[in-house]
Amino acid sequence: MYHDSIEKMMKEKGISTGDRVSVNKKGNTYEGALMPRIETGDRSCIVIKLDNGYNIGIDCQGAKISKVSSRERQKVAAAGRRTAPRKGKPHVSIVSTGGTITSRVDYKTGGVTSLTDPEELVKHIPELGDIASVSVSSPFTIMSESMTHEHWQKLSAEVSRHLRKSEGVVVTHGTDTLHFTSAALSFMLPGLGKPVILTASQRSTDRGSSDGPMNLACSARAALSDMSAVGICMHGGMNDDFCILSRGTKVRKMHTSRRDAFRPINDIPLARVWNDGRIEKLQDIPPRTGKVPRPDTAFEPKVALVKTYPGCSPDIIDYYSRKGYRGIVVEVMGIGQLPTSGRNSWIRTLRKATESGMLIFGAATTLYGRLNPNVYAEGRMTKDAGVVHLGDMLPETAYVKLGWVLGHTKSADKAREMMLRNYAGEISERLHPDSFLY
Amino acid sequence: MYHDSIEKMMKEKGISTGDRVSVNKKGNTYEGALMPRIETGDRSCIVIKLDNGYNIGIDCQGAKISKVSSRERQKVAAAGRRTAPRKGKPHVSIVSTGGTITSRVDYKTGGVTSLTDPEELVKHIPELGDIASVSVSSPFTIMSESMTHEHWQKLSAEVSRHLRKSEGVVVTHGTDTLHFTSAALSFMLPGLGKPVILTASQRSTDRGSSDGPMNLACSARAALSDMSAVGICMHGGMNDDFCILSRGTKVRKMHTSRRDAFRPINDIPLARVWNDGRIEKLQDIPPRTGKVPRPDTAFEPKVALVKTYPGCSPDIIDYYSRKGYRGIVVEVMGIGQLPTSGRNSWIRTLRKATESGMLIFGAATTLYGRLNPNVYAEGRMTKDAGVVHLGDMLPETAYVKLGWVLGHTKSADKAREMMLRNYAGEISERLHPDSFLY
């Protein structure tokens, strides 16, 4: 809320946040959308978003405010729109799912919510038109923290459909669970023969420091390149010089706010995508075959991901058993241990659960490095109690894979075999020395 | 198991693994301890640990094997031993709790277990004697994955006791949960006026690449330096040139096996401790005051740490409520969100739990960066449902702190206030740009 006197004035003039207003102060006139007050801001200032995208705060003392026009209603997204095709430009499909990259300030709450007209994306990033002819579709709009496997299934179908008529697909998405979705698409699009590039924005497009436009432009370049891969393409460093493209199963959001938050884990990037247009491959990536996969999206939602820590009770395994869960990925300690002695020993509980059919897999809570349960007696005990260790697979990737695997088989043996089989580069044969804290 | 014929021969001669044996082959004689077979090794070879610490495999074809002496019984640790004081050397107390740094191969299982005679530590690291006069005590011996808050309490008391009679204390420990223990000691030793340095080893002391000796020597140097801090001192890089000393509340094991696995998170190291003896401070560290704190160890074990991911059910909160848990640290997504829409929305469950007295705190699942629930509408909803966001505090540190805070108050308001108060540098005022992936 603004200061009472401002709220009163606004009420009298019939002005609401979101309306276009004109503010005259000391001979200068500012026109733009009236923004909600920033919680930490001065309550006697109003905030206007100018047409150049910048916000300014104006002290209301001595200012004259008038309404220019009412808040524009935002249009609901319609699927299948396409930019006017540019002569000779190859075609990239953008599949928009929501998130910061397609969001702006919500005038009701003062927070940021999804913008529902995907065409706006293209309007904001003119260089996209120089790279490709693009179409935009939106199977759903959701902030990524609320995604579920059902969204991954819909998205796989949408991506597959668009791969038929384009050189590659760019998926725009919220950042929070982007790496789960990239893992899901990696498993759900088997035999993929074109690039599927996921991208997002850590900073709102309202802000000068937004990474969205460059991420989207670099992703379009990657989507046109000669490769078959699901990857995440986001800022590589603090500057606007290049993005890194990371394998969809070996990447994680590692920072709450930095633009270079997405880092390859137990892997180096597949490529650097320079803002000047160059694509610098850092690994052998399978070349483009053109194959459009039929989505393979069966998924068992009764799976969980459990973190362990000193004092953690093994009762959590019983809880998931009782709830009818079929599989659990446990973030095991160190190189593959769980508590083996004292009141909190996990061994009996693990054995009981795995003998009754629960599938329990271990992934490293350290994130980096490879598990080897044979190094310590405690690791061997954990393994002997039925836990299957997943090498250098990320816990997040292992969780997605487990749901996908259990969607495909009812056999415990088959599921264990599938979890250890390398479908989409989720297990590394050897770890590149630069892959630690890349 | 060795090959049947070897097992039979060993049985006939009364030789067991662990015995000292002599092997004569082609005129060469090898003497040492008979090791258990390595699972992946050749079944017709036996493995001998030579007196220089190296293992060799010898093909039994044409070899003569005889028993020299029976397996030495390992002695159980006795507290309070001390090396002969060296003239003019300041005194450092080593408190040994187990882990790889004090372990060797277990002849029964072929894995690695704790060595129970702490005096061996000093024997292995002669340079320790050049740095300090040391005493060694062992309040308990445990692999770190089985530690609980009761061990932290005992350890705090032991450390405090030893601080009275030494310049500083070095705690040797397993690596897996070392960062939880360093956080616990940070809170349980309020007003600490001397260094308390935790160290460990990622590689067994049996191996040429063991980091244990250098980590222990550098830790002893840090324990004698002019600072008041709880820190973890471990290898800083791939070479044996320096260790880094990281603040006890801002550090995490980030790799399963690398010697430089312990990294500061949202912080840079307090200091580099060079193997040549120099201590290079990288931050202002409070100087030594000499104050020996009275341990403040009250701890509420009914606390949990919960990871979130797409599709995660909020029922886990109800589960912990029913089990009588008083507080939960939730690894929230991105900059502070939890699922807010659809069937898996957490909002109602969070509100119900927090209104009925459960304390729920948010820490970043990205590990790096700071939470700010005000950026997105979904973050504000999460906050409004009663979740208190903990800035840049690590989830692991937040878990330990929550148990400690709830050991000190029954008031929810007071607990929330304490969680947000900075006791041991667990909350950074600002993030150093180098603190990402240091």
Interface residues (C-beta under 8 A of the other chain):
Chain A: E39 T100 D106 T109 G111 V112 T113 I142 M143 S144 E145 S146 M147 T148 H149 H151 W152 G174 T175 D176 T177 F180 T181 M238 R252 K253 M254 H255 T256 S257 R258 D260 A261 R263 P301 A304 L305 V306 K307 Y309 P310 G311 C312 D315 Y319 K323 E331 M333 G334 I335 G336 Q337 L338 P339 T340 S341 G342 R343 N344 S345 A364 T366 L367 Y368 G369 R370 L371 N372 N374 V375 Y376 A377 E378 G379 R380 P395 E396 Y399 G403 P433 F436 L437 Y438
Chain B: E39 T100 D106 T109 G111 V112 T113 I142 M143 S144 E145 S146 M147 T148 H149 H151 W152 G174 T175 D176 T177 F180 T181 M238 R252 K253 M254 H255 T256 S257 R258 D260 A261 R263 P301 A304 L305 V306 K307 Y309 P310 G311 C312 D315 Y319 K323 E331 M333 G334 I335 G336 Q337 L338 P339 T340 S341 G342 R343 N344 S345 A364 T366 L367 Y368 G369 R370 L371 N372 N374 V375 Y376 A377 E378 G379 R380 P395 E396 Y399 G403 P433 F436 L437 Y438
